[in-house]
Amino acid sequence: HNIPLNMDEKALKKLFLDAVKRKATKEQPVIKQAKILYDPQKKNSDGTPRSKGIAFVQFTEHQHAIVALRELNNNPSVFHSDRRPIVEFAIEDVKKL
């Protein structure tokens, strides 16, 4: 979470793919899906729902997700020092634990 409120899903995907490619230069990471959460109660000036600053990104390969987490989590150079991305793993199925 903590993504800029004006970031769209295309920019979010690019951010995560670029992070993996910087560290794993021979890899071709694939994002299965990227979703930004919006607050339907709060509107932008154009009337569209405002971002909550929270998103989910799902890679097809676990190792790509780990690289993205290590590269982006709490990194002040991603956005700026007062808005560092917080990257965590979400578990789809608690039974897998």
One Martini backbone bead per residue (centre of mass of N, CA, C, O) as a GRO file, in nm:
protein
   97
    1HIS     BB    1   0.103   0.031  -0.001
    2ASN     BB    2   0.126   0.378  -0.073
    3ILE     BB    3   0.022   0.480  -0.330
    4PRO     BB    4  -0.046   0.688  -0.554
    5LEU     BB    5  -0.356   0.828  -0.629
    6ASN     BB    6  -0.276   0.857  -0.958
    7MET     BB    7  -0.238   0.567  -1.002
    8ASP     BB    8  -0.242   0.316  -1.234
    9GLU     BB    9  -0.238  -0.007  -1.350
   10LYS     BB   10  -0.020   0.033  -1.563
   11ALA     BB   11   0.193   0.168  -1.374
   12LEU     BB   12   0.204  -0.061  -1.170
   13LYS     BB   13   0.309  -0.281  -1.354
   14LYS     BB   14   0.565  -0.136  -1.445
   15LEU     BB   15   0.696  -0.108  -1.169
   16PHE     BB   16   0.717  -0.419  -1.112
   17LEU     BB   17   0.864  -0.512  -1.368
   18ASP     BB   18   1.112  -0.324  -1.342
   19ALA     BB   19   1.210  -0.432  -1.069
   20VAL     BB   20   1.275  -0.717  -1.169
   21LYS     BB   21   1.461  -0.643  -1.418
   22ARG     BB   22   1.689  -0.508  -1.251
   23LYS     BB   23   1.767  -0.786  -1.091
   24ALA     BB   24   1.647  -0.984  -1.338
   25THR     BB   25   1.757  -0.951  -1.651
   26LYS     BB   26   1.665  -1.251  -1.777
   27GLU     BB   27   1.385  -1.201  -1.706
   28GLN     BB   28   1.011  -1.261  -1.768
   29PRO     BB   29   0.782  -1.116  -1.622
   30VAL     BB   30   0.443  -1.196  -1.500
   31ILE     BB   31   0.129  -1.047  -1.472
   32LYS     BB   32  -0.180  -1.151  -1.385
   33GLN     BB   33  -0.251  -0.909  -1.170
   34ALA     BB   34  -0.387  -0.564  -1.122
   35LYS     BB   35  -0.513  -0.387  -0.828
   36ILE     BB   36  -0.704  -0.109  -0.744
   37LEU     BB   37  -0.834   0.060  -0.480
   38TYR     BB   38  -1.158   0.207  -0.440
   39ASP     BB   39  -1.356   0.495  -0.338
   40PRO     BB   40  -1.690   0.556  -0.392
   41GLN     BB   41  -1.721   0.809  -0.186
   42LYS     BB   42  -1.466   0.921  -0.334
   43LYS     BB   43  -1.383   1.194  -0.550
   44ASN     BB   44  -1.272   1.322  -0.815
   45SER     BB   45  -1.286   1.594  -1.023
   46ASP     BB   46  -1.413   1.383  -1.255
   47GLY     BB   47  -1.592   1.158  -1.068
   48THR     BB   48  -1.405   0.949  -0.990
   49PRO     BB   49  -1.285   0.724  -0.805
   50ARG     BB   50  -1.075   0.709  -0.537
   51SER     BB   51  -0.794   0.614  -0.425
   52LYS     BB   52  -0.654   0.423  -0.144
   53GLY     BB   53  -0.342   0.328  -0.192
   54ILE     BB   54  -0.422   0.029  -0.284
   55ALA     BB   55  -0.271  -0.289  -0.389
   56PHE     BB   56  -0.263  -0.568  -0.625
   57VAL     BB   57  -0.009  -0.818  -0.709
   58GLN     BB   58   0.021  -1.084  -0.960
   59PHE     BB   59   0.229  -1.339  -1.015
   60THR     BB   60   0.326  -1.633  -1.178
   61GLU     BB   61   0.597  -1.604  -1.007
   62HIS     BB   62   0.730  -1.616  -0.698
   63GLN     BB   63   1.020  -1.498  -0.747
   64HIS     BB   64   0.918  -1.225  -0.859
   65ALA     BB   65   0.778  -1.130  -0.602
   66ILE     BB   66   1.033  -1.123  -0.427
   67VAL     BB   67   1.190  -0.917  -0.590
   68ALA     BB   68   0.983  -0.689  -0.568
   69LEU     BB   69   0.983  -0.668  -0.264
   70ARG     BB   70   1.290  -0.605  -0.228
   71GLU     BB   71   1.292  -0.347  -0.420
   72LEU     BB   72   1.024  -0.176  -0.299
   73ASN     BB   73   1.024  -0.197  -0.003
   74ASN     BB   74   1.069   0.097   0.158
   75ASN     BB   75   1.150   0.276  -0.096
   76PRO     BB   76   1.237   0.614  -0.144
   77SER     BB   77   1.291   0.601  -0.475
   78VAL     BB   78   1.011   0.539  -0.600
   79PHE     BB   79   0.877   0.812  -0.511
   80HIS     BB   80   0.923   0.923  -0.199
   81SER     BB   81   1.017   0.962   0.129
   82ASP     BB   82   0.693   1.013   0.220
   83ARG     BB   83   0.622   0.756  -0.006
   84ARG     BB   84   0.641   0.444   0.075
   85PRO     BB   85   0.630   0.134  -0.018
   86ILE     BB   86   0.420  -0.142   0.084
   87VAL     BB   87   0.525  -0.480   0.073
   88GLU     BB   88   0.317  -0.772   0.060
   89PHE     BB   89   0.184  -1.073   0.137
   90ALA     BB   90  -0.085  -1.254   0.009
   91ILE     BB   91  -0.331  -1.488   0.114
   92GLU     BB   92  -0.563  -1.694  -0.035
   93ASP     BB   93  -0.499  -1.975   0.134
   94VAL     BB   94  -0.487  -2.081   0.455
   95LYS     BB   95  -0.455  -2.395   0.407
   96LYS     BB   96  -0.153  -2.371   0.289
   97LEU     BB   97  -0.019  -2.335   0.581
   0.00000   0.00000   0.00000
